[in-house]
């Protein structure tokens, strides 16, 4: 039996952050209103049976919100931090969201894209406002060398940036 191959590669990640002066709850509500909230267990059962692929596409599209994304998971990191600190701060929620059809297009050209999709948008409250942070897909995919995957990744980045800008109510963007 041969030994498995192993490799390590450094990836430089570009983080986009919007800072909103609005209340945490308002920012979260705007983000949630823009993404779909499908019944994931029902949807994945249906997707598993879908034939031909057009049925799969239709089921995914039913689960998408107006921005073309759906929520896969919401993790309330703030609740854990608050238990430790014993107060109502900081508030922090990690939204895991995406679109399986976009992931398919990226992974078709760069299999590593499957490691980065769905994406994370982190919303957290700080002294200077509510931060919405996202690590750009194009920074993950740059090492793939696939112009096709980068094109899809750039489109995804633009859509996520628009989603964040809307949720931040056009708060000021910065690249971290």
C-alpha positions as CSV (number, residue, x, y, z in Angstrom):
1,X,0.0,0.0,0.0
2,X,1.4,3.4,-1.0
3,X,1.7,6.3,1.4
4,X,-0.8,9.1,0.8
5,X,0.5,12.3,-0.7
6,X,0.5,15.5,1.4
7,X,1.0,19.1,0.5
8,X,0.6,22.5,2.2
9,X,0.0,25.7,0.5
10,X,-0.3,29.2,1.9
11,X,-3.3,31.3,0.9
12,X,-3.6,35.0,1.4
13,X,-7.1,35.9,2.3
14,X,-8.7,39.3,1.7
15,X,-11.4,40.3,4.3
16,X,-14.1,42.7,3.5
17,X,-15.8,44.5,6.4
18,X,-18.7,47.0,6.6
19,X,-19.2,49.0,9.7
20,X,-22.7,50.1,10.4
21,X,-23.8,52.7,13.0
22,X,-27.2,51.0,13.2
23,X,-28.3,48.7,16.1
24,X,-27.1,45.1,15.9
25,X,-30.7,43.8,15.7
26,X,-31.5,46.1,12.7
27,X,-28.4,44.9,10.8
28,X,-29.2,41.3,11.5
29,X,-32.9,41.7,10.5
30,X,-31.9,43.3,7.2
31,X,-29.5,40.5,6.5
32,X,-32.0,37.8,7.4
33,X,-34.7,39.4,5.2
34,X,-32.4,39.2,2.2
35,X,-31.7,35.5,2.3
36,X,-33.9,32.5,2.0
37,X,-34.8,30.3,4.9
38,X,-35.8,26.9,3.4
39,X,-36.7,23.9,5.5
40,X,-33.3,22.3,4.8
41,X,-34.1,18.7,5.8
42,X,-37.1,18.7,3.4
43,X,-35.1,20.5,0.7
44,X,-32.2,18.1,0.9
45,X,-34.5,15.0,0.8
46,X,-36.1,16.5,-2.3
47,X,-32.7,17.3,-3.8
48,X,-31.5,13.8,-3.2
49,X,-34.4,12.5,-5.4
50,X,-34.3,15.2,-8.1
51,X,-33.8,13.9,-11.6
52,X,-33.0,15.4,-14.1
53,X,-30.7,18.3,-12.9
54,X,-33.3,20.8,-13.9
55,X,-35.5,19.5,-11.0
56,X,-32.5,20.0,-8.7
57,X,-32.1,23.6,-9.9
58,X,-35.8,24.4,-9.4
59,X,-35.7,23.1,-5.8
60,X,-32.6,25.2,-5.0
61,X,-34.2,28.3,-6.5
62,X,-37.3,27.8,-4.3
63,X,-35.1,28.1,-1.3
64,X,-33.3,31.3,-2.3
65,X,-34.0,34.7,-1.0
66,X,-34.1,37.9,-3.1
67,X,-30.3,38.1,-3.1
68,X,-29.9,34.6,-4.5
69,X,-28.7,33.1,-1.2
70,X,-30.1,30.8,1.4
71,X,-29.2,30.3,5.1
72,X,-27.6,27.0,5.9
73,X,-26.8,27.7,9.5
74,X,-26.8,30.5,12.0
75,X,-24.3,30.2,14.9
76,X,-24.8,32.6,17.9
77,X,-21.2,33.0,19.0
78,X,-22.2,35.9,21.1
79,X,-24.3,33.7,23.4
80,X,-21.2,31.7,24.3
81,X,-19.1,34.9,24.9
82,X,-21.9,36.4,26.9
83,X,-22.1,33.3,29.2
84,X,-18.5,33.7,29.9
85,X,-18.5,37.5,30.4
86,X,-21.8,37.5,32.3
87,X,-23.3,40.4,30.3
88,X,-25.2,41.1,27.2
89,X,-22.1,42.1,25.1
90,X,-20.6,41.2,22.8
91,X,-23.3,40.2,20.2
92,X,-21.9,38.0,17.4
93,X,-23.7,35.8,14.9
94,X,-22.0,33.7,12.2
95,X,-24.3,33.3,9.1
96,X,-23.4,30.4,6.9
97,X,-25.1,31.1,3.6
98,X,-24.8,30.4,-0.1
99,X,-26.2,28.9,-3.2
100,X,-25.5,25.3,-4.2
101,X,-25.7,26.3,-7.9
102,X,-22.9,28.9,-7.5
103,X,-20.8,26.3,-5.6
104,X,-21.3,23.8,-8.4
105,X,-20.0,26.3,-11.0
106,X,-16.9,27.1,-8.9
107,X,-16.1,23.5,-7.9
108,X,-16.5,22.4,-11.5
109,X,-13.4,24.5,-12.3
110,X,-11.6,24.4,-9.0
111,X,-12.4,21.4,-6.7
112,X,-11.0,23.3,-3.7
113,X,-13.9,25.7,-3.9
114,X,-15.9,23.0,-2.1
115,X,-13.9,23.8,1.0
116,X,-15.0,27.5,1.0
117,X,-18.7,27.2,0.1
118,X,-21.1,28.0,1.6
119,X,-19.6,31.2,2.8
120,X,-19.6,33.0,6.2
121,X,-20.8,36.4,7.0
122,X,-19.9,37.4,10.5
123,X,-21.9,40.1,12.2
124,X,-20.5,41.4,15.5
125,X,-21.0,44.4,17.7
126,X,-18.0,46.5,18.6
127,X,-17.4,49.9,20.2
128,X,-17.2,51.5,16.7
129,X,-20.4,49.9,15.3
130,X,-21.7,46.7,14.0
131,X,-19.2,44.9,11.8
132,X,-20.1,42.6,8.9
133,X,-17.1,40.6,7.7
134,X,-16.6,38.3,4.8
135,X,-13.5,36.6,3.4
136,X,-13.5,37.0,-0.4
137,X,-13.9,33.9,-2.4
138,X,-11.5,35.2,-5.0
139,X,-8.7,35.2,-2.5
140,X,-9.3,31.5,-1.7
141,X,-9.5,30.6,-5.4
142,X,-6.5,32.6,-6.6
143,X,-4.2,29.7,-6.0
144,X,-6.4,27.4,-8.2
145,X,-5.2,29.2,-11.4
146,X,-8.6,28.7,-12.9
147,X,-9.9,31.8,-14.7
148,X,-13.4,30.2,-14.9
149,X,-13.5,29.6,-11.1
150,X,-12.2,33.1,-10.4
151,X,-14.9,34.6,-12.6
152,X,-17.7,32.8,-10.7
153,X,-15.9,33.7,-7.4
154,X,-15.8,37.4,-8.4
155,X,-19.5,37.3,-9.1
156,X,-20.2,35.7,-5.8
157,X,-18.0,38.3,-4.0
158,X,-20.0,41.1,-5.6
159,X,-23.3,39.5,-4.6
160,X,-22.1,39.0,-1.0
161,X,-20.7,42.6,-0.9
162,X,-24.1,43.9,-2.0
163,X,-25.9,41.8,0.6
164,X,-23.6,43.2,3.3
165,X,-23.9,46.8,2.1
166,X,-27.6,46.5,2.3
167,X,-27.6,44.9,5.7
168,X,-25.1,47.6,7.0
169,X,-27.4,50.2,5.4
170,X,-24.5,51.3,3.3
171,X,-22.1,51.5,6.2
172,X,-18.5,52.3,5.3
173,X,-16.6,49.4,3.7
174,X,-13.0,48.6,4.5
175,X,-10.6,45.8,3.4
176,X,-8.8,44.2,6.4
